[in-house]
Amino acid sequence: MADKARLRRRYRAERRFRWYGISATILGLLFLGAILVSTVVLGHSAFRQTYIKLDIFFDPKILTPDGKTDPDTLRQANYPAVVKFSLREMFPSVTKRNEQRQLFSLVSLGASDSLREQITANPALIGSRDSLWLLASDDVDQFIKGKIRPNAPENERQLNDLQMQWVHEIVARGLTNLRFNAAFFTNGDSREPEIAGILGAAKGSFYTLLVTLVLSFPIGIMAALYLQEFAPKNRITDMIEVNISNLAAVPSIVFGLLGLAVFLNFFGLPRSAPLVGGIVLALMTLPTIIIAARAAIMAVPPSIREAALAIGASPMQTALHHVVPLASPGMMTGAILGMARALGESAPLLMIGMVAFIADVPQGIMEPATVLPVQIYLWADSPEQAFVEKLAAGIMVLLTFLVMMNLLAVILRRRFEQKW
């Protein structure tokens, strides 16, 4: 009887342990789902932008007062005055200066840039009149999307009662439209939320990861191959292996401090450049790549090495012609996972100055740039409400890249992995 009681207790304990594991898994999935759902709910509206249709008269008295139509004159013309003139025509009853400033703020500052592009591309438009869809301000955009509560006290919302009245009239005339926000993917950062985009940060991430991959992958593979295949087993190699394992657990900001002290202050490399960011991230990802590559090399059966040596191959030929090709799927998987970790890092890059506001899209590894995680951090620190949906959309884009890189690692492992 005592044995049966102990057996029942053991079975009950096993069932409880199994349910503990299932409950923990479900709880983790619920937390993950809540984070993903909240991010999508908050950020999906950033992929659409409000436009206002205005009757634009390209007044030659404003654009070319001297009668010159050369490119420099057209680029420097007073395009905001053209937009303001159109708004005054739409609301002729608005005559007070303070009310006019509030009226003009309904249209984005980027609207004048759009007019500048059209006129410089086709100067023949000067003197003509056309109905154009121009970018609305971020406050109007948030109101159209329902992010600003119209019944809230006036001092607690971005649009006052008079501005809301004008917006309602514009909507009633059918002069507003929500369109796909292509500028989010084609613009760099901006102080104006409706103009800000992720192209600059995306290219900065690309250049930084390119430098990281070029440096960390070959060095990591060669280090792993030497330690696993050629290095003698002594205290020095044991110390190196222990330090590699310890470096994999070092907080990433420590590598940022290293980059600040060595690469910026000592070597004088340019601040905020993808070159420095890539070097710092390469140092951070090297332990991960070395550990993954050594595990892949270790998984190759000893019989492969013995067979190659038996037919006359040298140890170097055995390693390069037989071991490395068979271990390459695991090596590539480790490298991709290391790159995915580097893509999501921000702490080491903050230390080397990649947190600065940079509106221009970088064109190389030596130009100032930022990266996607840092761009999200900058938007989170901005006071404008419209930046909230921008940062959520940036998180969605970043998560998409991370998921794609992890899926690529899984596909490569399943496609090329060999079972012995």
Sequence and secondary structure as in RCSB ss.txt:
>XXXX:A:sequence
MADKARLRRRYRAERRFRWYGISATILGLLFLGAILVSTVVLGHSAFRQTYIKLDIFFDPKILTPDGKTDPDTLR
QANYPAVVKFSLREMFPSVTKRNEQRQLFSLVSLGASDSLREQITANPALIGSRDSLWLLASDDVDQFIKGKIRP
NAPENERQLNDLQMQWVHEIVARGLTNLRFNAAFFTNGDSREPEIAGILGAAKGSFYTLLVTLVLSFPIGIMAAL
YLQEFAPKNRITDMIEVNISNLAAVPSIVFGLLGLAVFLNFFGLPRSAPLVGGIVLALMTLPTIIIAARAAIMAV
PPSIREAALAIGASPMQTALHHVVPLASPGMMTGAILGMARALGESAPLLMIGMVAFIADVPQGIMEPATVLPVQ
IYLWADSPEQAFVEKLAAGIMVLLTFLVMMNLLAVILRRRFEQKW
>XXXX:A:secstr
 HHHHHHHHHHHHHHHHHHHHHHHHHHHHHHHHHHHHHHHHHHGGGGEEEEEEEEEE  HHHH TTS   HHHHH
TS HHHHHHHHHHHH TT  SHHHHHHHHTTB THHHHHHHHHHHH GGGTT EEEEEEEB HHHHHHHTT S T
TS GGGSSS HHHHHHHHHHHHTT EEEEE THHHH    SSTTT  SHHHHHHHHHHHHHHHHHHHHHHHHHHH
IIIII   SHHHHHHHHHHHHHTTS HHHHHHHIIIIIIIIS   TT HHHHHHHHHHHHHHHHHHHHHHHHHTS
 HHHHHHHHHTT  HHHHIIIIIHHHHHHHHHHHHHHHHHHHHT  HHHHHTTTTS   S   STTS    HHHH
HHHHHT   THHHHHHHHHHHHHHHHHHHHHHHHHHHHHHH    
